[in-house]
Amino acid sequence: MEQLSPATLLDIIEAQARLVGLGTNLSAVIDEASRVAVSLTGADGAVVELLEGEEIVYRSASGIAEAQLGLRMPVANSLSGYCLLNKIAATCIDSETDERVNREACRKVGLRAMVIVPLIAGGKAIAVMKLVWRETRPLDRNEADIAQLLANMCAALMHQASLEGNDVMHRRLTVDEDTGVANRNYFFEKLRARLLTTEHVGVGLVRIDTDYAANLILRCIETECREGDFVARVSSNEFAIIMSMAVRRSVVMSQLLRISHAVSRAGFGAVRSGSAFSPDDGTSAADLFYAATAALTRS
């Protein structure tokens, strides 16, 4: 095992300083830590899985794991669960030969190697950071050490929030700080849940090419939303809506058109929108979101 180079250590220290600067925005904290871990290790993706009761929830996901954002899985009988229960790191150099992993789940994501490190706060393992690779890998270049150093800072910041109560930590992981609506990862969790219980699901995306305050734009969107609609801010200038009355595609498109017109009338600049409808455009959360994004790009 190589020693961490001075350049890598400096990158980690600078990243830790940025994480502290993000403070209470825990969703941004884990996203940034994962981004840096991917950059420093050459991973093809990263996940932060939070322990919630008997389940683990994918609260951050990037790269080849992005489609799993918002996924809930039983903590039992998984390598992540093993790391949580034993508060230790684990590596897998080949998922096709490692008996500890769910081979079918790895194939679905498209990974062959992974590193999993625990986030320990107040003496308890509350989450894991997982780095994943498409190909087998010896994992002998300090991948686990790099991930653990970044995970430790995330854990410290999450522990500070947990001292104010579990509800506070959950809110800081799932709510957009500027607007008070759901953030990207909570949107995917809600969309996954809706798809499990409803035959037809409509998703709308609204992108605003403007520097106006997001909460002002949000008010325009909410005026055209119906009871039961779920609104989230999924990027700095993009909002997503899960529509409660999506019985057919025309209803989804009509409501999205009203929302777009409301934002335009308020004078917030150029507005683009796109929609998707299940099961026509897909049956998974990722499929629907990317279909709506593709429609938005074409608009």
C-alpha positions in Angstrom: 0.0 0.0 0.0 1.4 3.4 -1.0 1.6 6.3 1.3 -0.6 9.3 0.5 1.3 11.8 -1.6 1.7 15.4 -0.3 -0.4 16.6 -3.2 -3.2 14.1 -2.3 -3.1 15.1 1.3 -3.3 18.8 0.4 -6.3 18.1 -1.9 -8.0 16.3 1.0 -7.3 19.1 3.5 -8.6 21.7 1.0 -11.7 19.5 0.5 -12.3 19.2 4.2 -12.1 23.0 4.5 -14.8 23.3 1.8 -17.0 20.8 3.6 -16.8 22.8 6.8 -17.7 25.9 4.8 -20.9 24.1 3.6 -21.9 23.8 7.2 -25.5 22.8 7.8 -26.1 21.9 4.1 -25.5 18.2 4.6 -26.7 17.2 1.2 -24.1 19.5 -0.4 -21.5 18.1 2.1 -21.9 14.5 1.1 -22.2 15.4 -2.6 -18.9 17.3 -2.4 -17.1 14.7 -0.4 -18.2 12.0 -2.9 -17.1 14.2 -5.8 -13.6 14.7 -4.3 -13.3 11.0 -3.5 -14.1 10.1 -7.1 -11.6 12.6 -8.4 -8.8 11.4 -6.2 -9.3 7.7 -6.7 -10.5 7.5 -10.3 -13.7 5.8 -9.3 -16.6 5.6 -11.8 -19.1 6.6 -9.2 -19.9 7.1 -5.6 -22.8 6.6 -3.2 -23.5 7.7 0.4 -25.9 5.4 2.0 -27.6 6.6 5.2 -28.9 4.1 7.8 -32.6 4.7 8.6 -34.1 2.1 10.8 -33.7 -1.3 9.2 -33.0 0.2 5.8 -30.2 2.1 4.0 -31.1 5.0 1.7 -29.0 6.3 -1.1 -28.8 9.9 -0.1 -26.1 10.8 -2.7 -25.2 9.1 -5.9 -23.0 10.0 -8.9 -21.5 8.4 -12.0 -22.6 4.9 -12.7 -24.5 4.8 -9.5 -26.6 8.0 -10.2 -29.6 6.1 -11.3 -29.8 4.6 -7.8 -30.4 7.9 -6.0 -33.2 7.7 -3.5 -33.1 3.9 -3.4 -34.0 2.1 -0.2 -32.7 -1.4 0.6 -32.7 -3.6 3.7 -29.6 -3.2 5.7 -29.3 -7.0 6.2 -27.4 -9.3 3.9 -25.4 -6.5 2.2 -21.7 -5.5 2.3 -22.8 -2.0 3.2 -24.8 -3.4 6.1 -21.8 -5.5 7.2 -19.7 -2.3 7.3 -22.3 -0.5 9.3 -22.8 -3.2 11.8 -19.1 -3.8 12.4 -17.9 -0.2 11.9 -15.2 -1.2 9.5 -14.2 -0.6 5.9 -14.5 -3.3 3.2 -13.1 -3.7 -0.3 -14.3 -5.8 -3.2 -11.9 -6.3 -6.1 -14.3 -8.4 -8.2 -18.0 -8.6 -7.5 -18.3 -11.7 -9.7 -16.2 -13.7 -7.3 -16.9 -12.0 -3.9 -19.5 -14.1 -2.0 -20.3 -11.2 0.4 -22.0 -9.0 -2.3 -25.3 -9.1 -4.1 -24.1 -10.1 -7.5 -27.3 -9.3 -9.4 -27.4 -5.8 -7.8 -23.8 -5.2 -8.8 -24.6 -6.2 -12.3 -27.6 -3.9 -12.4 -25.5 -0.9 -11.4 -22.6 -2.1 -13.7 -19.9 -2.2 -11.1 -17.2 -4.8 -10.5 -15.1 -3.3 -7.7 -15.9 -1.2 -4.7 -14.6 0.4 -1.5 -17.0 0.9 1.4 -16.1 3.0 4.4 -18.3 3.8 7.5 -19.3 7.3 8.7 -19.1 7.0 12.5 -20.7 9.8 14.5 -21.0 9.8 18.3 -19.6 6.2 18.3 -22.3 5.0 16.0 -22.0 4.1 12.3 -24.7 6.2 10.7 -23.9 5.8 7.0 -21.3 4.5 4.5 -19.5 6.0 1.6 -19.1 3.6 -1.4 -16.8 4.1 -4.3 -17.5 1.9 -7.3 -15.6 1.0 -10.5 -16.8 -0.6 -13.7 -13.8 -3.0 -13.9 -12.0 -5.2 -11.5 -9.3 -3.3 -9.6 -6.6 -4.3 -7.1 -7.5 -1.4 -4.7 -4.0 -0.9 -3.6 -3.6 2.8 -4.1 -5.1 4.1 -0.8 -8.6 4.2 -2.2 -10.1 3.2 1.2 -7.8 5.7 3.1 -8.9 8.6 0.9 -12.6 7.7 1.2 -12.3 7.3 4.9 -10.6 10.7 5.5 -13.4 12.4 3.6 -16.1 10.3 5.2 -14.8 11.2 8.7 -15.4 14.9 8.0 -18.9 14.2 6.7 -19.6 12.2 9.9 -18.4 15.0 12.1 -20.7 17.5 10.4 -23.6 15.1 10.5 -23.0 14.4 14.2 -23.3 18.1 14.9 -26.7 18.1 13.2 -27.8 15.0 15.0 -27.2 16.6 18.4 -30.1 18.9 17.5 -32.3 15.8 16.8 -32.7 13.2 14.1 -35.4 15.4 12.4 -32.9 18.2 12.0 -30.3 16.0 10.4 -33.0 14.5 8.1 -34.1 17.9 7.0 -30.6 19.1 6.3 -30.1 16.0 4.1 -33.4 16.3 2.2 -34.4 20.0 2.0 -33.1 22.7 -0.2 -31.8 25.4 2.2 -32.7 28.4 0.0 -36.3 27.5 -0.8 -37.4 25.0 1.9 -38.7 22.5 -0.7 -37.2 19.0 -1.3 -33.8 18.7 -2.8 -32.7 16.4 -5.7 -32.1 13.3 -3.6 -35.4 13.5 -1.8 -37.2 14.1 -5.1 -35.8 10.8 -6.4 -36.9 9.0 -3.2 -40.4 10.3 -3.4 -40.6 9.5 -7.1 -39.5 5.9 -6.5 -42.2 5.6 -3.8 -44.9 7.1 -6.1 -44.0 4.6 -8.8 -44.5 1.7 -6.4 -48.1 2.8 -5.5 -49.5 4.5 -8.6 -50.1 3.2 -12.1 -49.6 6.5 -13.9 -47.0 9.1 -12.7 -46.3 12.4 -14.4 -43.1 14.4 -13.9 -42.5 18.0 -15.0 -39.3 19.9 -15.1 -39.0 23.7 -15.3 -35.7 25.4 -16.0 -35.3 29.1 -15.5 -32.4 30.9 -17.3 -32.2 33.7 -14.9 -30.4 34.9 -11.7 -33.7 35.7 -9.9 -34.1 34.4 -6.3 -35.2 30.8 -6.4 -37.9 31.3 -3.8 -39.6 33.9 -5.9 -39.7 31.5 -8.8 -41.0 28.8 -6.6 -44.0 30.8 -5.6 -45.0 31.1 -9.2 -44.7 27.3 -9.6 -46.7 26.6 -6.5 -49.6 28.8 -7.6 -50.3 26.3 -10.4 -49.7 23.2 -8.4 -52.5 21.0 -7.2 -53.1 19.4 -3.8 -50.8 16.4 -3.6 -48.2 17.7 -6.1 -44.6 17.4 -4.9 -42.2 20.1 -5.8 -38.4 19.9 -5.5 -35.4 22.0 -6.5 -33.1 19.6 -8.4 -30.4 22.1 -9.4 -29.6 25.7 -9.0 -32.0 26.8 -11.8 -34.3 23.8 -12.2 -37.4 22.6 -10.4 -39.1 19.3 -10.7 -42.8 18.4 -10.0 -44.4 15.0 -9.4 -47.9 15.6 -10.4 -50.7 14.1 -8.4 -53.4 14.2 -11.1 -51.4 12.5 -13.8 -54.1 10.3 -15.3 -52.9 10.8 -18.9 -50.1 12.6 -20.7 -52.3 15.5 -21.8 -53.0 16.4 -18.2 -49.3 16.5 -17.4 -48.5 18.6 -20.3 -51.4 21.0 -19.7 -50.4 21.6 -16.1 -46.7 22.1 -17.0 -47.7 24.6 -19.6 -49.7 26.6 -17.0 -46.7 26.5 -14.7 -44.3 27.7 -17.4 -46.7 30.5 -18.4 -47.0 31.6 -14.7 -43.3 31.9 -14.4 -43.0 33.8 -17.7 -45.8 36.2 -16.8 -43.9 37.1 -13.6 -41.0 38.3 -15.7 -38.4 35.9 -14.6 -36.7 35.5 -18.0 -36.6 32.5 -20.4 -38.4 29.4 -19.2 -38.0 25.9 -20.6 -39.9 22.9 -19.6 -40.2 19.2 -20.2 -42.4 16.3 -19.0 -42.5 12.6 -18.8 -45.3 10.1 -18.1 -45.2 6.6 -16.8 -45.3 3.9 -18.0 -45.0 5.3 -21.5 -41.6 7.0 -20.9 -40.3 4.5 -18.4 -41.1 2.7 -15.2 -38.1 3.7 -13.0 -37.4 7.1 -11.4 -34.2 7.6 -13.4 -36.0 6.8 -16.7 -38.8 9.3 -16.0 -36.4 12.0 -14.9 -34.1 11.6 -17.9 -37.0 11.5 -20.3 -38.3 14.8 -18.8 -34.8 16.2 -19.1 -34.6 15.1 -22.7 -37.9 16.8 -23.4 -36.8 20.0 -21.7 -33.6 20.0 -23.8 -35.7 19.8 -27.0 -38.0 22.6 -25.9 
